[in-house]
Amino acid sequence: MTPASVLTLAQQALQVTLLMAAPPLLAALLTGLLVSVFQAATQINEMTLSFIPKLLAIFVALVLFGPWMLGILLDYIRELFTGIPAMIG
């Protein structure tokens, strides 16, 4: 196993991690932004107001993007497992 192959594996792992984290994080970001604009417009300064909408947005993002995320993860794992003999030998 060469240092280049280790770096390639690490790069692929980071890319898959970013792809897995992006949909729920973006949903939480957009929901937090909308709730903060609503709070600023209505002058409601309740810190717990954004928790439930963010939680629901993350759940919806996982339901909508879950099959795509699972496909990406399964492709990565399949590629990783099929490459084990080449890594060892």
N, CA, C and O of each residue as an XYZ file, in Angstrom:
356
protein
N       0.856     -1.170      0.000
C       0.000      0.000      0.000
C       0.905      1.237      0.000
O       1.700      1.440      0.918
N       0.774      2.031     -1.012
C       1.637      3.197     -1.157
C       1.023      4.408     -0.453
O      -0.181      4.444     -0.199
N       1.843      5.374     -0.148
C       1.294      6.599      0.460
C       0.268      7.299     -0.428
O      -0.657      7.938      0.073
N       0.428      7.181     -1.733
C      -0.530      7.803     -2.650
C      -1.906      7.136     -2.540
O      -2.934      7.812     -2.585
N      -1.918      5.816     -2.395
C      -3.206      5.127     -2.264
C      -3.871      5.449     -0.931
O      -5.097      5.534     -0.853
N      -3.081      5.625      0.102
C      -3.638      6.022      1.404
C      -4.253      7.410      1.308
O      -5.340      7.652      1.833
N      -3.568      8.306      0.647
C      -4.105      9.658      0.471
C      -5.374      9.652     -0.377
O      -6.304     10.415     -0.119
N      -5.406      8.793     -1.383
C      -6.612      8.679     -2.220
C      -7.781      8.160     -1.401
O      -8.893      8.675     -1.515
N      -7.543      7.145     -0.576
C      -8.599      6.623      0.289
C      -9.095      7.677      1.270
O     -10.298      7.808      1.496
N      -8.168      8.423      1.847
C      -8.546      9.472      2.791
C      -9.352     10.573      2.094
O     -10.318     11.088      2.656
N      -8.958     10.924      0.891
C      -9.688     11.941      0.136
C     -11.095     11.469     -0.200
O     -12.054     12.231     -0.078
N     -11.220     10.224     -0.620
C     -12.542      9.684     -0.930
C     -13.412      9.613      0.326
O     -14.609      9.895      0.268
N     -12.821      9.242      1.449
C     -13.573      9.176      2.703
C     -14.069     10.559      3.110
O     -15.200     10.695      3.577
N     -13.250     11.574      2.942
C     -13.669     12.940      3.270
C     -14.759     13.432      2.328
O     -15.683     14.125      2.753
N     -14.656     13.080      1.059
C     -15.694     13.473      0.112
C     -17.030     12.827      0.449
O     -18.071     13.482      0.399
N     -17.002     11.548      0.790
C     -18.234     10.849      1.161
C     -18.801     11.440      2.450
O     -20.015     11.593      2.582
N     -17.936     11.768      3.391
C     -18.391     12.379      4.641
C     -19.067     13.718      4.384
O     -20.115     14.009      4.960
N     -18.476     14.525      3.529
C     -19.088     15.817      3.198
C     -20.423     15.641      2.479
O     -21.369     16.388      2.730
N     -20.499     14.661      1.594
C     -21.759     14.404      0.892
C     -22.839     13.909      1.846
O     -24.015     14.223      1.667
N     -22.451     13.140      2.855
C     -23.422     12.642      3.827
C     -23.905     13.759      4.758
O     -25.062     13.764      5.176
N     -23.040     14.678      5.073
C     -23.382     15.725      6.031
C     -24.071     16.924      5.390
O     -24.758     17.679      6.079
N     -23.901     17.109      4.101
C     -24.393     18.326      3.448
C     -25.914     18.514      3.503
O     -26.356     19.592      3.902
N     -26.734     17.534      3.128
C     -28.179     17.801      3.122
C     -28.770     18.181      4.479
O     -29.501     19.170      4.550
N     -28.489     17.438      5.573
C     -29.069     17.872      6.845
C     -28.506     19.204      7.340
O     -29.233     20.005      7.927
N     -27.226     19.438      7.108
C     -26.641     20.699      7.561
C     -27.194     21.887      6.781
O     -27.462     22.940      7.359
N     -27.365     21.725      5.476
C     -27.940     22.816      4.686
C     -29.391     23.073      5.063
O     -29.835     24.221      5.087
N     -30.134     22.002      5.360
C     -31.529     22.176      5.798
C     -31.582     22.934      7.126
O     -32.409     23.828      7.304
N     -30.705     22.577      8.045
C     -30.666     23.271      9.333
C     -30.228     24.720      9.161
O     -30.744     25.612      9.834
N     -29.287     24.950      8.270
C     -28.812     26.312      8.023
C     -29.915     27.190      7.457
O     -30.139     28.301      7.938
N     -30.604     26.693      6.436
C     -31.675     27.483      5.822
C     -32.832     27.703      6.784
O     -33.407     28.790      6.823
N     -33.177     26.682      7.558
C     -34.258     26.834      8.531
C     -33.875     27.830      9.612
O     -34.690     28.668      9.999
N     -32.660     27.751     10.099
C     -32.195     28.711     11.105
C     -32.202     30.130     10.578
O     -32.550     31.066     11.298
N     -31.816     30.289      9.315
C     -31.835     31.621      8.706
C     -33.254     32.164      8.605
O     -33.501     33.325      8.932
N     -34.184     31.331      8.155
C     -35.580     31.769      8.047
C     -36.184     32.093      9.407
O     -36.904     33.081      9.550
N     -35.896     31.273     10.395
C     -36.429     31.525     11.736
C     -35.816     32.796     12.323
O     -36.512     33.565     12.986
N     -34.540     33.025     12.092
C     -33.916     34.237     12.621
C     -34.459     35.492     11.944
O     -34.620     36.525     12.594
N     -34.742     35.413     10.649
C     -35.358     36.556      9.964
C     -36.755     36.806     10.525
O     -37.152     37.951     10.743
N     -37.504     35.709     10.759
C     -38.832     35.845     11.361
C     -38.739     36.450     12.761
O     -39.542     37.312     13.118
N     -37.769     36.006     13.551
C     -37.601     36.554     14.890
C     -37.198     38.024     14.857
O     -37.641     38.810     15.694
N     -36.377     38.389     13.914
C     -35.973     39.780     13.801
C     -37.134     40.659     13.356
O     -37.267     41.798     13.804
N     -37.968     40.129     12.479
C     -39.099     40.908     11.979
C     -40.171     41.093     13.051
O     -40.806     42.146     13.127
N     -40.369     40.068     13.874
C     -41.418     40.153     14.892
C     -40.883     40.529     16.260
O     -41.664     40.690     17.199
N     -39.587     40.671     16.397
C     -38.911     41.012     17.642
C     -39.193     40.008     18.753
O     -39.308     40.374     19.923
N     -39.303     38.744     18.374
C     -39.415     37.662     19.353
C     -37.999     37.160     19.614
O     -37.319     36.708     18.693
N     -37.559     37.238     20.851
C     -36.193     36.845     21.183
C     -36.174     35.548     21.983
O     -35.515     35.467     23.020
N     -36.877     34.556     21.518
C     -36.908     33.261     22.189
C     -35.877     32.345     21.534
O     -35.971     32.059     20.340
N     -34.903     31.889     22.301
C     -33.816     31.085     21.747
C     -34.276     29.669     21.384
O     -33.709     29.045     20.486
N     -35.294     29.164     22.074
C     -35.729     27.798     21.813
C     -36.682     27.699     20.625
O     -37.064     26.595     20.238
N     -37.069     28.823     20.044
C     -38.025     28.822     18.939
C     -37.474     28.138     17.694
O     -38.241     27.559     16.923
N     -36.188     28.190     17.485
C     -35.617     27.623     16.259
C     -35.324     26.132     16.377
O     -35.000     25.501     15.371
N     -35.424     25.550     17.558
C     -35.042     24.157     17.738
C     -35.970     23.197     16.995
O     -35.494     22.349     16.240
N     -37.264     23.313     17.191
C     -38.218     22.386     16.569
C     -38.229     22.510     15.047
O     -38.207     21.484     14.367
N     -38.263     23.724     14.479
C     -38.203     23.804     13.008
C     -36.919     23.207     12.425
O     -36.956     22.567     11.374
N     -35.786     23.411     13.100
C     -34.537     22.823     12.613
C     -34.599     21.303     12.688
O     -34.159     20.614     11.768
N     -35.135     20.789     13.763
C     -35.251     19.344     13.921
C     -36.144     18.749     12.840
O     -35.824     17.705     12.270
N     -37.257     19.409     12.560
C     -38.156     18.938     11.504
C     -37.500     19.040     10.125
O     -37.667     18.152      9.289
N     -36.759     20.116      9.891
C     -36.088     20.282      8.596
C     -35.026     19.205      8.389
O     -34.880     18.682      7.284
N     -34.293     18.876      9.436
C     -33.286     17.823      9.329
C     -33.957     16.483      9.053
O     -33.471     15.700      8.237
N     -35.073     16.216      9.731
C     -35.805     14.974      9.499
C     -36.303     14.895      8.052
O     -36.173     13.855      7.408
N     -36.867     15.981      7.548
C     -37.361     16.003      6.166
C     -36.204     15.827      5.177
O     -36.334     15.113      4.183
N     -35.078     16.479      5.456
C     -33.916     16.328      4.571
C     -33.422     14.887      4.557
O     -33.035     14.374      3.507
N     -33.432     14.230      5.720
C     -33.002     12.835      5.766
C     -33.981     11.924      5.042
O     -33.574     10.950      4.410
N     -35.268     12.234      5.132
C     -36.257     11.425      4.417
C     -36.122     11.627      2.907
O     -36.170     10.664      2.143
N     -35.955     12.878      2.481
C     -35.863     13.166      1.050
C     -34.544     12.705      0.434
O     -34.528     12.123     -0.651
N     -33.443     12.967      1.130
C     -32.127     12.670      0.576
C     -31.549     11.351      1.079
O     -30.445     10.972      0.689
N     -32.284     10.646      1.944
C     -31.795      9.391      2.501
C     -31.438      8.342      1.462
O     -30.357      7.758      1.542
N     -32.311      8.080      0.484
C     -31.943      7.077     -0.531
C     -30.700      7.461     -1.335
O     -29.873      6.607     -1.653
N     -30.576      8.729     -1.657
C     -29.384      9.189     -2.386
C     -28.137      9.033     -1.516
O     -27.095      8.576     -1.987
N     -28.253      9.415     -0.245
C     -27.123      9.295      0.670
C     -26.729      7.833      0.863
O     -25.544      7.507      0.909
N     -27.725      6.957      0.974
C     -27.456      5.536      1.130
C     -26.775      4.968     -0.111
O     -25.879      4.130      0.000
N     -27.191      5.415     -1.280
C     -26.563      4.965     -2.513
C     -25.104      5.377     -2.596
O     -24.250      4.581     -2.986
N     -24.816      6.618     -2.229
C     -23.423      7.096     -2.228
C     -22.578      6.288     -1.252
O     -21.460      5.885     -1.572
N     -23.120      6.055     -0.064
C     -22.381      5.319      0.956
C     -22.157      3.865      0.545
O     -21.066      3.326      0.733
N     -23.184      3.235     -0.014
C     -23.029      1.848     -0.451
C     -22.044      1.721     -1.606
O     -21.278      0.759     -1.656
N     -22.050      2.672     -2.534
C     -21.076      2.653     -3.634
C     -19.655      2.782     -3.095
O     -18.746      2.092     -3.558
N     -19.466      3.658     -2.128
C     -18.129      3.846     -1.548
C     -17.679      2.576     -0.827
O     -16.538      2.143     -0.987
N     -18.571      1.980     -0.036
C     -18.203      0.776      0.709
C     -17.937     -0.385     -0.245
O     -16.992     -1.148     -0.047
N     -18.762     -0.518     -1.272
C     -18.560     -1.578     -2.257
C     -17.204     -1.405     -2.950
O     -16.467     -2.374     -3.134
N     -16.887     -0.180     -3.327
C     -15.598      0.085     -3.967
C     -14.437     -0.189     -3.016
O     -13.396     -0.703     -3.426
N     -14.624      0.157     -1.753
C     -13.586     -0.067     -0.754
C     -13.349     -1.560     -0.532
O     -12.203     -2.006     -0.475
N     -14.437     -2.337     -0.405
C     -14.298     -3.769     -0.166
C     -13.750     -4.513     -1.378
O     -12.964     -5.448     -1.231
N     -14.158     -4.104     -2.561
C     -13.613     -4.774     -3.752
C     -12.151     -4.421     -3.990
O     -11.453     -5.150     -4.694
N     -11.678     -3.330     -3.425
C     -10.294     -2.927     -3.585
C      -9.355     -3.497     -2.543
O      -8.150     -3.258     -2.607
N      -9.879     -4.248     -1.584
C      -9.032     -4.797     -0.519
C      -7.949     -5.733     -1.059
O      -6.801     -5.620     -0.629
N      -8.254     -6.645     -1.972
C      -7.165     -7.509     -2.479
C      -6.046     -6.713     -3.155
O      -4.875     -7.076     -3.043
N      -6.389     -5.659     -3.839
C      -5.350     -4.858     -4.490
C      -4.520     -4.095     -3.448
O      -3.329     -3.854     -3.648
N      -5.159     -3.723     -2.344
C      -4.419     -3.015     -1.293
C      -3.460     -3.934     -0.568
O      -2.356     -3.529     -0.205
N      -3.877     -5.167     -0.359
C      -3.044     -6.121      0.387
C      -1.883     -6.623     -0.467
O      -0.739     -6.693     -0.018
N      -2.214     -6.969     -1.711
C      -1.202     -7.570     -2.583
C      -0.402     -6.530     -3.234
O       0.503     -6.842     -4.008
